[in-house]
Amino acid sequence: MASVVKINVLTVPAEQREVLEKRFAARAGSVENSDGFEWFELLRPLEGTDQYLVYTRWRSEKDFEAWMAGSMRGAHKPAEGDQGGEQPKPAATGSTLWSFEVVQSAGPKQSDES
């Protein structure tokens, strides 16, 4: 069975970049223990766009959907101690989810030298 990749494309105005990155850092670890989770990366644009990419890889679509229905909701709630429990204003002005199935992948070759 092939892994699935979900890429959330977030449009983030320049003045909100630091806010977005701090929010992701504050919930680091919230997805890593999810069943079927394989990989996460937050990708900051370097030039020509205001879109961040949130890359996650999952063992299956079912695992991703279970995370979305369960622990993902908890990861997006206000942090403990937030005043009044109000949800902070989103850092992104837009969001699109791309879905892919992994059909080929490669990593670095292991050296024979020890």
N, C-alpha and C positions, 0 to 999 in steps of 0.2 A: 504494500500500500504506500502511495506517495504522500509525502508531507504536503501541507497547504501553507501558503504565505498570505498574510493579510498586511496590506500597506495602507495606513490611514494618512491621507494627504491633508495636512493642516495649513491653511493660509494664515500666516502670523505677521501682523504689522511689525515693523522694526522696533517700535517702542515696547512691544509685548514679548520679544524674544527671551529676555532674561526671566520674565515671569513664567513663561512656558517651561523653560529649562529647569527652573527652581521647583516647579510643581512636579515635574517628572522625577527629579532627584529626591523629593520628599516622599514619594511613594515607591522608591526603588525597593525591589524585593517583593512587591505585591503580586507579581505574575509568575515569578520563578518556581513556585511550588505547586502551580496548577497542573493537574493531570493532563498530559499530552503536550505541555509547553516545551518547545525546543530552543527558541532563540528570540532575543529582543534587541533592537537598536533604535535610538533616536538620532536621526540624521539632520544636521543643521545645513541649510543652504549656504554655499560659498559665494555664488554670484548669479545674477540674472533672474532670481526668483525670490518670492517671499514664502515659499512653501517648504515646510518641514515634512519629513517622511518618518512615520512611526512604523517600523518593520517588526513583525512578529511571525514566527514559524511554528506550526502546530503539527502534531502527529496525524490529526484528521480534522475534517470539518466539524464532526461531532464534538471533539474536544474544545475547539474554538467556541462553538455555540454554547457549550456548558459553562465555559469561563464567562462569556458575555452575559449569560442568564444568572450567574452566581457571583463569584468574587470580583469581577470587573466592576460591578455596581458599588461594592464597598470601597474599591480603590479610588473611585471618583467622588466620594462623599467628602464634605469639609473635614479638615484635620481636627483632631482633638484640640480643644481650647480656642477654636475660631469663635469670634464674638457673635453671639446671637444665633449661631448655627446657620447663618445665611450662606448660600452657595456663592463663592466669588465669581466675578464676571469672567467669562471664558477669555483666554488669551488669544485664541484663534477666532478669525472672523468667518471661517468656512471649513468644511470637512468633507472629504470624499473617501470611501473605502474601496480599495482595489483588492481583488481576490485572485490568487494564482495557485496552480498545482505545480509542484516541483517535478520536472521531467528529467532534469540533469543537473548535477552539482559536482564541484571539485574543491579540494582543499590543497594545501601545500603538500608536496611529496616529502616523505620521511627520508632523511639521509641514512645511508648505510653505516656511516661513521658513528662510533659510540664514544 
